[in-house]
Each structure stands twice: as structure tokens, then as C-alpha cells.
Amino acid sequence: MADLNRMAHRIVRQATEPRDEPTAAQVNGRNDGLKGGKARAEKLSAKKRSEIARAAAQKRWAKPSSAS
């Protein structure tokens, strides 16, 4: 019974304690995510980038419709 309690304690401690360093998956995900935006921008033409930016600005500045 004591072994089960120790194992449960270890599992809970590992799951709840904050980690000092990020895991390998977190580091790789962050690095790959940073690369993705640049790679996408390089593949798009200037015209397409402009269209995307224009659509985003219109969505951002659009007045919310009044649903009454």
C-alpha cells in the first residue's frame, strides 16, 4: 500500500510542479511557429499580401452590427 501512495504522490507532484525549463516540444513548437510567418510571407506575392492586410484592416475597423 505504501508503494501505491508513493507512486501517486510522485505522479501528482510531477503533474503539478512548475518546470524551470521548457520541454523540447515547447521549444520546437515556438521555433517552428516563428519560422512559419516568415516563410508564408516570402511565398506570397506583394499583391496577395496587400489583399490580406486590407481584409484584416477592414475586419478590425468594422463597426459591430447592432442586432436589435
URRABEL-V791175 format. One record per residue. N is the residue number from 1. RES is the residue in three letters. SS is DSSP state (A for helix, B for strand, O for the rest). NEAR is the number of other ideal C-beta (glycine too) atoms within 12 Angstrom. D_LAST is the distance of its C-alpha to the last C-alpha in whole Angstrom. Layout:
n=N res=RES ss=SS near=NEAR d_last=D_LAST
n=N res=RES ss=SS near=NEAR d_last=D_LAST
This chain:
n=1 res=MET ss=O near=7 d_last=64
n=2 res=ALA ss=A near=8 d_last=64
n=3 res=ASP ss=A near=9 d_last=63
n=4 res=LEU ss=A near=10 d_last=60
n=5 res=ASN ss=A near=11 d_last=59
n=6 res=ARG ss=A near=12 d_last=60
n=7 res=MET ss=A near=13 d_last=58
n=8 res=ALA ss=A near=14 d_last=55
n=9 res=HIS ss=A near=15 d_last=55
n=10 res=ARG ss=A near=14 d_last=56
n=11 res=ILE ss=A near=13 d_last=53
n=12 res=VAL ss=A near=12 d_last=50
n=13 res=ARG ss=A near=13 d_last=52
n=14 res=GLN ss=A near=12 d_last=51
n=15 res=ALA ss=A near=11 d_last=48
n=16 res=THR ss=A near=10 d_last=47
n=17 res=GLU ss=O near=11 d_last=49
n=18 res=PRO ss=O near=9 d_last=47
n=19 res=ARG ss=O near=14 d_last=49
n=20 res=ASP ss=O near=6 d_last=51
n=21 res=GLU ss=O near=8 d_last=51
n=22 res=PRO ss=O near=13 d_last=48
n=23 res=THR ss=O near=11 d_last=49
n=24 res=ALA ss=A near=11 d_last=50
n=25 res=ALA ss=A near=11 d_last=47
n=26 res=GLN ss=A near=13 d_last=45
n=27 res=VAL ss=A near=14 d_last=47
n=28 res=ASN ss=A near=13 d_last=47
n=29 res=GLY ss=A near=14 d_last=44
n=30 res=ARG ss=A near=14 d_last=43
n=31 res=ASN ss=A near=14 d_last=46
n=32 res=ASP ss=A near=14 d_last=45
n=33 res=GLY ss=A near=14 d_last=41
n=34 res=LEU ss=A near=13 d_last=42
n=35 res=LYS ss=A near=14 d_last=44
n=36 res=GLY ss=A near=14 d_last=42
n=37 res=GLY ss=A near=13 d_last=40
n=38 res=LYS ss=A near=13 d_last=43
n=39 res=ALA ss=A near=12 d_last=44
n=40 res=ARG ss=A near=15 d_last=41
n=41 res=ALA ss=A near=16 d_last=41
n=42 res=GLU ss=A near=13 d_last=44
n=43 res=LYS ss=A near=12 d_last=44
n=44 res=LEU ss=O near=16 d_last=41
n=45 res=SER ss=O near=12 d_last=42
n=46 res=ALA ss=A near=12 d_last=41
n=47 res=LYS ss=A near=10 d_last=38
n=48 res=LYS ss=A near=15 d_last=37
n=49 res=ARG ss=A near=17 d_last=36
n=50 res=SER ss=A near=14 d_last=35
n=51 res=GLU ss=A near=14 d_last=32
n=52 res=ILE ss=A near=17 d_last=31
n=53 res=ALA ss=A near=16 d_last=31
n=54 res=ARG ss=A near=14 d_last=29
n=55 res=ALA ss=A near=14 d_last=26
n=56 res=ALA ss=A near=13 d_last=26
n=57 res=ALA ss=A near=12 d_last=26
n=58 res=GLN ss=A near=12 d_last=23
n=59 res=LYS ss=A near=12 d_last=21
n=60 res=ARG ss=A near=11 d_last=22
n=61 res=TRP ss=A near=10 d_last=21
n=62 res=ALA ss=O near=10 d_last=18
n=63 res=LYS ss=O near=8 d_last=15
n=64 res=PRO ss=O near=9 d_last=12
n=65 res=SER ss=O near=6 d_last=9
n=66 res=SER ss=O near=5 d_last=6
n=67 res=ALA ss=O near=4 d_last=4
n=68 res=SER ss=O near=4 d_last=0
